[in-house]
Amino acid sequence: MEIGLVELSRLQFAMTAMYHFLFVPLTLGLSILVAIMETVYVMTNRPIWRQMTKFWGTLFGINFVLGVATGITMEFQFGMNWSYYSHYVGDIFGAPLAIEGLMAFFLEATFVGLFFFGWDKLTKVQHAVVAWLVAIGSNFSALWILIANGWMQNPVGAEFNPDTMRMEMTSFFEVLFNEVAQAKFVHTVSAGYVTASIFVLGVSALYLLQDRHKDLARRSIAVASAFGLAAALSVVVLGDESGYSASHTQKMKLAAIEGMWETHEAPAQFTLVGFPDQEARETHYAVEIPWVMGLIGTRSLTEEIPGINDLVAESELRIRDGLIAYDALMTIRDQREATPQEVRTTFEEHSDNLGYALLLKQYVDDPREATDAQISQAADDTVPGVAPLFWAFRLMVGLGFSFIAVMAYFFWRASFRQMQFPRWSLYAAVAIIPTPWIAAELGWFVAEFGRQPWTVDGVLPTALSASHLSIADLVITLAGFVTFYSILFVIEMSLMVKYIRKGPYLDVAETDAWLKRHEHRLRTHDGKGPFSETPAE
């Protein structure tokens, strides 16, 4: 495939987005875990929980700063690399981004400062409230970003204005409560909670293998495994909800994920493995599980899930219908106020398919002049890359179920086996630290690559969204971003490794005060057991 302006623009945005999402899941999850740990400290007054809060809070802070640095660039790219997209749908897409900056990010950033510098200036309860406000701010940031992204997947609460030639918001509440956005939010933040839980689990396992900071490590494993098990189960349940949502909002994406070329009798089967062949329009050597896809996609045993071939035929019909809307729109543009009412009525009746007519723009300047062959080609373009989606989805799901198994095992050992962990399990916990990031990146790939050829599904093709930059501009800035982001990633890893090697900070004054309060009990305690009353080693 020839690499052109649109492909380079997509590559640049994909690179910055996926780099940024290396930091987001850990920020979301650690913010909650740190708040939980500080809440336990307030309730028990044990210095070990303050020590845990400070230690994991430091790692959260490093990750938070790098996440902010990489996230700012993305918002500028909408104006620089995707100027027509910003012009066309900015009235809708810009609103949640602005709210995220004004409400969520400033809430989060303000209280991050209080969290790190307020230990000696706030009471324990006040500081715990600050920790929870940081966590809430982090999750609010994700909410508004995902509302914006969810609208791109399912553009509700907006309509095209033929007089301004732009999309305009008709209902903020429809945008806010968009079913795709809500499903994406809970699924994404749950994935972030799993990521942080695996991270805490792995680092704590490393300390136990090194015979260091054992009190902190065991307690951290107890918290992370309980929280992570609930989150991992939520990811699977909420992922199922996303599949159900896609069955009536993004049918082509769902069919491509399944490698489902033909519409089968209900209930549809789930293809466990297979080898999709997009040229032959067939999935070779498919191993299928009856009924499962029908239950996931339709919540019924009687409703069909359309296959790719039928959806392509439907797209061709929608392109032809959209051409009627496009013809009426050109008349409105030329005649303005003098446009006959019947022309406006014609546009309104067919406007839902205007975006499909715009798919022809990459083949002909005036879609009305498109040949039957070009219309057929544009309909075929509505099929995203099936094989990459098929395998990315299955690897993501496989990792998701593995996280449930890992968290369940450590939760069982922490709760019912006196916090004793076999060394092989500790090595395994360290080894799987990168896997939740792989799953998260695969999830974003499925969501974004599966939406192609649309920037806004059914409304604005990606081929029309990019700015008119030169290839040289894109190549130079892409190389610059890769270099800069790679440096930031190295800095992040270096700082994280440094502070993990250094270990938790021991607050001597706090520990001495605790020892005096519990002197008699410590004198009679044998010092054994996973929850030894000593504040630190």
C-alpha positions in Angstrom: 0.0 0.0 0.0 1.3 3.4 -0.9 2.0 5.6 2.1 0.4 9.0 1.7 -0.7 12.0 3.6 -3.6 10.3 5.4 -1.7 7.1 6.2 1.2 9.2 7.7 -1.2 11.3 9.7 -2.9 8.2 11.1 0.5 6.6 11.9 1.6 9.8 13.8 -1.6 10.0 15.8 -1.5 6.2 16.5 2.0 6.5 17.8 1.3 9.4 20.1 -1.9 7.9 21.3 -0.4 4.5 22.1 2.6 6.0 23.7 0.3 8.1 25.9 -1.7 5.1 26.8 1.3 3.4 28.3 0.9 5.8 31.2 -2.9 6.2 31.5 -3.9 2.7 32.8 -1.3 2.8 35.6 -2.3 6.3 36.6 -6.0 5.3 36.8 -5.3 2.2 38.8 -2.6 3.4 41.2 -4.7 6.5 42.1 -7.4 4.2 43.5 -5.0 1.7 45.2 -3.1 4.5 46.9 -6.4 6.0 48.1 -7.4 2.6 49.5 -4.1 2.2 51.3 -4.3 5.7 52.9 -7.8 5.0 54.0 -6.6 1.8 55.8 -3.9 4.0 57.4 -6.5 6.4 58.7 -8.6 3.6 60.0 -5.8 1.6 61.6 -3.1 4.3 62.4 -0.4 1.8 61.5 2.8 3.3 60.0 3.2 0.5 57.5 0.1 1.7 55.6 1.4 5.3 55.5 4.7 3.9 54.2 2.8 1.9 51.5 0.8 5.0 50.6 4.0 7.1 50.2 5.9 4.5 48.2 3.1 3.6 45.7 2.2 7.3 45.6 5.7 8.2 44.5 5.4 5.7 41.6 2.0 7.1 40.8 3.4 10.7 40.7 6.2 9.7 38.3 3.7 8.1 36.0 1.2 11.0 36.3 3.7 13.6 35.2 4.8 11.6 32.1 1.2 10.9 31.2 0.4 14.6 31.2 3.4 15.4 29.1 2.5 12.9 26.4 -1.2 13.7 26.5 -1.0 17.4 25.8 0.5 16.7 22.3 -2.5 14.7 21.3 -4.9 17.6 21.7 -2.8 19.9 19.6 -2.7 17.2 16.8 -6.5 17.6 16.3 -5.9 21.1 15.0 -2.6 20.5 13.3 -3.0 17.1 11.6 -6.8 16.8 11.5 -7.9 20.3 10.8 -10.9 19.4 8.6 -12.1 16.9 11.2 -11.8 19.7 13.8 -13.8 22.0 11.6 -16.4 19.5 10.7 -17.2 18.1 14.2 -15.5 20.5 16.5 -18.7 21.8 18.0 -19.4 18.3 19.4 -16.0 16.8 20.0 -14.5 20.0 21.5 -17.1 20.2 24.4 -16.0 17.1 26.4 -12.3 17.9 25.8 -12.8 21.4 27.2 -14.7 20.0 30.2 -12.0 17.4 30.8 -9.4 20.2 30.9 -11.5 22.6 33.0 -13.0 20.2 35.5 -11.2 16.9 35.7 -7.6 17.8 34.9 -7.4 20.9 37.1 -9.1 19.0 39.9 -6.5 16.2 39.6 -3.5 18.4 39.1 -4.4 20.7 42.1 -4.8 17.9 44.5 -1.7 16.0 43.3 0.3 18.9 44.7 -1.5 18.7 48.0 -1.0 14.9 48.1 2.7 15.2 47.8 3.4 18.3 49.9 0.6 18.2 52.4 1.6 15.3 54.6 2.8 17.6 57.4 0.2 20.4 56.8 -3.0 18.4 56.7 -4.6 16.0 59.1 -4.7 12.3 58.3 -8.4 12.5 57.3 -7.8 15.6 55.2 -4.9 14.0 53.4 -7.0 10.9 52.7 -9.7 13.0 51.2 -7.1 14.6 49.0 -5.9 11.2 47.9 -9.5 10.3 46.9 -9.9 13.6 45.1 -6.8 12.8 43.1 -8.3 9.4 42.2 -11.7 10.9 41.3 -10.0 13.5 39.1 -8.0 10.9 37.3 -11.1 8.9 36.5 -13.1 12.0 35.5 -10.3 12.8 33.0 -10.8 9.3 31.5 -14.6 9.8 31.5 -14.6 13.0 29.4 -12.0 11.7 27.0 -14.0 8.5 26.4 -17.2 10.5 26.0 -15.4 12.3 23.1 -14.1 9.0 21.7 -17.4 7.2 22.2 -19.1 9.9 20.1 -16.7 9.1 17.3 -17.8 5.5 17.5 -21.5 6.3 17.8 -22.3 9.9 16.8 -25.6 10.6 18.6 -27.0 13.9 19.8 -25.8 15.8 16.6 -26.9 16.5 13.1 -25.4 18.0 9.9 -26.4 21.6 9.3 -26.5 22.2 5.5 -26.2 26.0 5.9 -23.0 25.9 7.9 -21.7 22.7 6.3 -20.8 21.3 9.7 -22.0 18.9 12.4 -23.8 20.6 15.3 -24.8 19.3 18.7 -28.5 18.8 19.2 -28.4 17.2 22.7 -25.6 17.3 25.1 -27.2 14.7 27.3 -27.3 12.2 24.4 -23.6 12.8 23.9 -23.0 12.4 27.6 -25.0 9.2 28.0 -24.0 7.7 24.7 -24.1 3.9 25.3 -20.8 3.3 23.6 -19.1 6.0 25.7 -20.4 4.6 28.9 -19.4 1.1 28.0 -16.0 2.2 26.9 -15.5 4.2 30.1 -16.2 1.4 32.6 -14.3 -1.1 30.5 -11.2 1.2 30.1 -11.0 2.2 33.8 -11.4 -1.4 34.9 -8.5 -2.3 32.6 -6.5 0.4 34.2 -7.3 -1.1 37.6 -6.1 -4.5 36.4 -2.9 -2.9 35.1 -2.1 -1.2 38.4 -2.9 -4.4 40.3 -0.6 -6.5 38.2 2.1 -3.8 38.6 1.8 -3.7 42.4 1.6 -7.5 42.5 4.8 -7.9 40.4 6.8 -5.3 42.3 5.7 -6.8 45.6 6.6 -10.3 44.4 10.1 -9.0 43.5 10.6 -7.7 47.0 9.6 -11.1 48.5 12.0 -12.8 46.1 14.8 -10.4 47.3 13.7 -10.9 50.9 13.2 -7.1 51.3 10.3 -5.0 52.6 8.3 -8.1 53.3 5.6 -6.5 55.4 4.9 -3.9 52.7 5.0 -6.5 49.9 2.6 -8.9 51.6 0.1 -6.2 52.4 0.4 -4.8 48.9 -0.3 -8.2 47.4 -3.4 -8.6 49.6 -4.8 -5.3 48.5 -3.8 -5.6 44.8 -5.1 -9.2 44.4 -8.5 -8.4 46.0 -8.9 -5.2 44.0 -7.4 -6.7 40.8 -9.7 -9.8 41.0 -12.8 -7.6 41.1 -11.4 -5.4 38.3 -10.5 -8.4 36.1 -13.9 -9.9 36.4 -15.4 -6.4 35.6 -13.3 -6.1 32.5 -14.7 -9.4 31.1 -18.3 -8.5 32.0 -18.0 -4.9 30.7 -16.2 -6.1 27.6 -19.3 -8.3 26.9 -21.4 -5.2 27.2 -19.2 -3.5 24.6 -19.8 -6.4 22.3 -23.6 -6.1 22.8 -23.4 -2.3 22.1 -21.3 -2.9 18.9 -24.0 -5.3 17.6 -26.3 -2.4 16.9 -24.0 0.6 16.6 -20.9 -0.8 14.8 -22.0 -4.0 13.0 -19.1 -4.0 10.5 -16.6 -3.8 13.3 -18.2 -6.7 15.1 -18.4 -8.9 12.0 -14.7 -8.1 11.2 -13.7 -9.1 14.7 -15.5 -12.4 14.3 -14.3 -13.0 10.8 -17.9 -13.5 10.0 -18.4 -13.2 6.2 -21.9 -14.6 5.8 -25.0 -14.0 7.9 -25.8 -17.3 9.6 -29.0 -18.4 11.2 -29.6 -17.2 14.8 -28.0 -17.7 17.2 -24.6 -17.0 15.7 -21.6 -19.0 16.6 -18.3 -17.7 18.1 -15.1 -18.3 16.2 -12.6 -19.4 18.7 -9.7 -19.5 16.2 -9.3 -19.4 12.5 -7.4 -17.8 9.6 -9.4 -14.9 8.0 -8.7 -14.5 4.3 -10.0 -11.0 3.2 -9.3 -11.6 -0.5 -11.2 -14.9 -0.6 -13.8 -13.6 1.9 -13.5 -16.7 4.0 -12.1 -17.7 7.4 -10.1 -20.9 7.0 -9.9 -23.7 9.6 -12.4 -22.0 11.9 -13.1 -23.6 15.2 -16.6 -22.4 16.2 -18.5 -22.5 19.5 -22.3 -22.6 18.8 -24.6 -19.9 20.1 -22.0 -17.9 22.0 -21.8 -15.0 19.6 -25.6 -14.7 19.4 -25.8 -14.5 23.2 -23.0 -11.9 23.4 -24.1 -9.8 20.5 -27.9 -9.9 20.8 -28.7 -11.2 24.2 -31.1 -13.6 22.4 -31.2 -16.9 20.5 -33.4 -15.6 17.7 -31.8 -12.4 16.4 -29.3 -12.6 13.6 -25.9 -10.9 13.4 -25.2 -9.7 9.9 -22.1 -10.9 8.1 -19.5 -8.8 6.2 -20.8 -9.5 2.7 -24.4 -8.4 3.6 -23.0 -5.3 5.3 -21.0 -4.4 2.2 -24.2 -4.7 0.1 -26.0 -2.5 2.6 -23.2 0.0 2.4 -23.5 0.2 -1.3 -27.2 1.0 -0.9 -26.4 3.6 1.6 -23.8 5.2 -0.7 -26.4 5.5 -3.4 -28.9 7.0 -1.0 -26.2 9.4 0.3 -25.7 10.6 -3.2 -29.2 12.0 -3.2 -28.4 13.9 0.0 -25.1 15.1 -1.5 -26.9 16.4 -4.6 -29.4 18.3 -2.5 -26.6 19.7 -0.3 -24.8 21.1 -3.3 -28.0 22.8 -4.4 -28.4 24.3 -0.9 -24.8 25.5 -0.9 -25.2 27.2 -4.3 -28.6 28.8 -3.7 -28.5 29.4 0.0 -31.7 31.2 1.1 -33.2 30.8 -2.3 -33.1 27.0 -2.1 -36.6 25.5 -2.7 -38.1 23.8 0.4 -38.5 20.5 -1.5 -34.7 20.4 -1.9 -34.2 20.9 1.8 -36.8 18.2 2.5 -35.0 15.8 0.2 -31.8 16.5 2.0 -33.3 15.9 5.4 -34.8 12.6 4.3 -31.5 11.2 3.0 -29.0 13.1 5.3 -28.3 10.1 7.5 -26.3 8.5 4.6 -24.4 11.7 3.5 -21.2 10.3 5.1 -21.4 7.2 2.9 -21.5 9.4 -0.3 -18.4 11.1 1.0 -16.5 7.8 0.8 -16.4 8.4 -2.9 -14.3 11.6 -2.5 -11.1 9.6 -2.5 -11.9 8.4 -6.0 -13.6 11.3 -7.6 -13.9 15.1 -6.8 -17.7 15.1 -7.3 -19.3 11.9 -5.9 -22.2 12.4 -8.2 -19.9 11.5 -11.1 -18.8 8.2 -9.6 -19.1 5.1 -11.7 -20.7 1.9 -10.5 -17.3 0.3 -10.1 -16.2 3.2 -7.8 -19.3 2.9 -5.8 -18.7 -0.8 -5.4 -15.1 -0.1 -4.3 -16.2 2.5 -1.8 -18.6 -0.1 -0.3 -15.7 -2.6 0.0 -13.7 0.1 1.8 -16.1 -0.1 4.7 -14.5 -3.4 5.7 -11.5 -2.8 8.0 -8.5 -5.2 8.1 -10.1 -8.4 9.3 -7.1 -10.5 10.2 -5.4 -7.9 12.5 -8.7 -7.3 14.3 -9.5 -11.0 14.6 -6.2 -11.9 16.2 -5.8 -8.7 18.3 -9.2 -9.2 19.9 -8.5 -12.9 20.7 -5.1 -12.1 22.2 -6.7 -9.3 24.3 -9.5 -11.6 25.5 -7.0 -14.4 26.3 -4.9 -12.1 28.4 -8.0 -10.8 30.2 -9.0 -14.3 31.3 -5.4 -15.0 32.4 -5.5 -11.9 34.7 -8.6 -13.4 36.4 -6.7 -16.6 37.1 -3.6 -14.8 38.4 -5.6 -12.5 40.7 -7.8 -15.4 42.0 -4.7 -17.4 42.8 -2.9 -14.6 44.8 -6.2 -13.7 46.5 -6.6 -17.3 47.6 -3.0 -17.5 48.9 -3.3 -14.1 50.6 -6.7 -14.9 52.2 -6.5 -18.6 53.0 -2.9 -19.6 53.0 -1.4 -17.1 55.5 0.2 -14.9 52.9 2.6 -17.6 51.9 3.5 -17.7 48.2 5.6 -20.3 46.3 8.6 -18.9 44.7 7.4 -20.0 41.2 4.3 -17.8 41.7 6.4 -14.8 42.6 8.6 -15.2 39.6 5.5 -15.5 37.4 4.1 -12.3 39.0 7.2 -10.4 38.1 7.3 -11.9 34.5 3.7 -10.8 33.7 4.1 -7.2 34.6 4.1 -6.0 30.9 1.1 -8.1 29.9 -1.8 -5.7 31.0 -0.2 -3.0 28.9 -0.2 -5.3 25.9 -3.8 -6.1 26.5 -4.7 -2.4 26.8 -2.9 -1.4 23.6 -4.6 -4.2 21.8 -8.0 -3.0 23.1 -7.3 0.5 21.7 -6.2 -1.0 18.4 -9.4 -3.0 18.1 -11.5 0.1 18.9 -9.7 2.5 16.5 -8.6 0.3 13.7 -12.0 -1.4 13.7 -13.7 1.9 13.0 -12.0 2.4 9.7 -12.6 3.9 7.1 -14.3 6.4 9.4 -13.0 9.1 11.7 -16.6 9.5 12.9 -18.5 6.3 12.2 -20.9 6.7 9.3 -20.4 10.5 9.2 -16.9 11.5 8.2 -14.4 9.3 6.3 -10.8 9.3 7.5 -9.6 10.2 4.0 -11.3 13.6 4.3 -10.3 14.4 7.8 -6.6 15.1 7.5 -4.9 18.5 7.2 -3.2 19.5 3.9 0.3 19.1 5.2 3.3 18.0 3.1 4.7 14.5 3.4 8.0 16.1 4.6 6.3 17.9 7.4 4.7 14.6 8.6 7.9 12.5 8.3 10.0 15.1 10.2 7.4 15.6 13.0 6.8 11.8 13.2 10.5 11.2 13.7 10.6 14.0 16.2 7.7 12.6 18.2 9.2 9.1 18.2 12.5 10.4 19.4 11.0 12.7 22.1 8.5 10.1 23.3 11.2 7.4 23.4 13.3 9.7 25.6 10.3 10.2 27.9 9.7 6.5 28.1 13.4 5.9 29.0 13.1 8.6 31.7 9.9 7.0 33.0 11.5 3.5 33.2 14.7 4.8 34.8 12.8 6.7 37.5 10.5 3.8 38.2 13.3 1.3 38.4 15.3 3.7 40.6 12.6 4.2 43.2 11.6 0.5 43.1 15.2 -0.4 43.9 15.4 2.2 46.6 12.2 0.9 48.2 9.8 2.5 50.6 10.8 5.5 52.8 10.7 4.7 56.5 9.2 7.6 58.5 11.2 7.2 61.7 9.2 9.7 63.8 5.9 8.0 62.9 7.3 4.6 63.6 8.8 5.6 67.0 5.4 7.0 68.0 3.6 3.9 67.0 6.1 1.7 68.9 5.5 3.6 72.1 1.8 3.3 71.7 2.0 -0.5 71.2 5.0 -1.2 73.5 3.2 -3.7 75.8 1.6 -5.7 72.9 4.9 -5.9 71.0 6.6 -7.2 74.2 4.2 -10.2 74.3 3.9 -10.8 70.6 5.9 -13.7 69.0 6.6 -11.7 65.9 5.4 -14.5 63.6 2.6 -14.5 61.0 2.0 -12.6 57.8 0.4 -9.6 59.6 3.1 -9.0 62.2 2.4 -5.9 64.2 5.8 -4.4 63.6 5.5 -1.3 61.4 8.3 -2.1 59.0 11.4 -4.3 58.7 
